[in-house]
């Protein structure tokens, strides 16, 4: 199997917004990028991904993990991508590096991570039916206080999200520290429905426990919606 690669791809935001509007993607940037990447490089080839843009900037950089090589990505794009997609993606600026094939147990790394911390209900809770996807904080509040909002010892949002993150890392790594640097509620469009949910950015540090599981976590992403701009572990040197 091909090794895992980290790619960076410059994008022009003006053409991206026009392309998204013509495709009926609305204000959901994640679904616009999902369709753009799928049509340019193939479905699921470049995910999870993360778009990084400075406020007011005309260009941004998209980072993603991919098994495909730089040559394969460019060949697929040149053979299959539509001209308006290539007006968005700067293929000449595409940069690709191989990720390590093996990770040492005990290796400590810093990370930057955007996630959508949600849970699917295994049974009805409050106004939500079995199988509903809801905010992990709300799910925990309903579990602890099914009778309603408590007057004492309320559920603490950041703590719930930190536990959610530690669970999603699983056997791959232990969560040493995590600082919630942004919390918003944003709507996402899935099919014909739009639903609001948490949008969280973490900065923190982790320690690798299982190298193979860690590679799998990088490739699959953390949590749900990895195909729409969430769940990509961007790694940094630890302190």
Phi, psi and omega in degrees: 000144177298150178287163178281136179244151168255126181243151169232136185223116176291139178232145173267120189285327178299305176300327178297315181293321178293318178299317180296320179295319179293331179273359178073030181277353180063217182267004183276097181297324182298317181287328176297314180293324177303312181290320180299312182292321180296318182284336183270317186243350183111149184296125176076003184288320183244076176202151000291163180222166179213128177265128180242119182218138174284149179304129178078003183286151177273340180232156179219169176241130176259126175254144180203160170259142182208147172276338182288149177279170177300317181297318180294319179298314181293321180297314180299316181297316181292329180279326193242335187291147175283154181303322181291332175289320179289341174286341178269315186269124178271087182297329178294335180267002179298129177234139185224136172227150175282136173277159178302142178284333182224144179239134183283133174299135182094353179293127181258132183223149170270160181213159173232125191216129172253127183223165173240090187285093180234165176224149172266131183285131177278343176208162181301146177212125181058232181272005186254137180274169177302135179090353179292143176262117184227165176309131180301326177296315179295320179300317180291321178297319178292325179292316183281326186228067182297343181278347179137188183295127181282154176268342179227153177051057179293160178289134182263119189301309184299322178296319178297315181293325179293318177296320177301316181295316179299321178295321182287333174290330174058223182283350185292318186200154172264144179271111182277316176202153180207133180240122180281113184258345176205135172226127175221163169249122183231144174279146172234149180256122177232108186068231181265359183253152176233131179222146182269147179198176183285143177231112192233139171243129178249143163241134182189194178223148180223163175237125182291133178249330181219111185299316180295318179294328179292318176300317180297323179290320175301316185288322184270339182089170183253116179083189182276168175071028178295338179277000186231026173100010179243157167090003182276120176278106173270123188264148179224159172296137177288163179292000000 
